[in-house]
């Protein structure tokens, strides 16, 4: 199963490092990643594979929500199929 992770917040050092290290710790492979800075706001979107993950998508969502609070960010996790259905024109 694939998931889409979005990360949004004020730009600061270590966002990419913290999020990607967390994913690696849980055997979550990054399939695709994009990031940008918009008027001082950091925006990152990742497509990840949960095929070998040692956590469920619900556990991932909860853990990343806690990490987001610690980093003063907003992090969302959504099943890729749900994400695609929501963004279909």
N, C-alpha and C positions, 0 to 999 in steps of 0.2 A: 504494500500500500504506500502511496505517496501522500505527502502533506505539503501545504503551503504555509510558510511562516512569514509574518510581516513584523518588522521592528520599526518603530517610529519614536523620535524624541529629539531633544536638544543634542547637537553634535558635541561629542567629547571623546577623549582618548579611551580606547579599549573596548568599544562596543562590539566590533567585529570579532576581536580576540575572545572576549567573554562568551559570546553566543556560540561561536563555532567550536570553542573548546568544550563547552557544555554538550553540544551535539556529538562530538567525538567521544566523550566519556560514556555516552549512551549508545555507541555503535550506530549512530544515525548518519547516513551518507548524504552529502550535499550533491544534488544532481545539477542544479543551476542556481546562480546567485546574481543579484544585481543590487547596486547601492548608489545613492546619490545624496547630495546635500542641497536642500531647497531652502534658501533664505535662512541658513543657520540650523535648519532642522535635518536630522539624519533620517533617511528612509532606506530600508533594506527589505528585499523580498527574496526568500529562498524556497526552492522546491527541494524537498528531501525525501529519501527513501526510508521507510520504517521497516523494511523487510528483515533486517538483522538487528533491529533495535531491542534493547533490553528493558524498554518501558512501553506501555500502551500509549495510544494517542491522547487518552484522557490524562494519564500520568504526566506525559510530556507537556500538555497544556497547563496543568496545575504547577509543575516545576518552573516552567518559563514565566508564568504569571508572577510567581514569587521572585524570580530573578529580575523581572521587569521592575518590580517595586524597589528592589535594592539598587537598581541602576537608574531609577527615575525615567523609565521608558514605558511604552505600550507595546507588548508583544502578543500577537494573536496566532493561533494554530488552527488550521482548517483542513479537513480531508480534501484532497485534490479534486475529487469528483463533485463534491458539494461546491467548492470554489468555482469550478468550471461551469456548473449549472447556474450559479448565481450571476456569472459574468457573461453568459451567452446572450447575444443580441437577437 
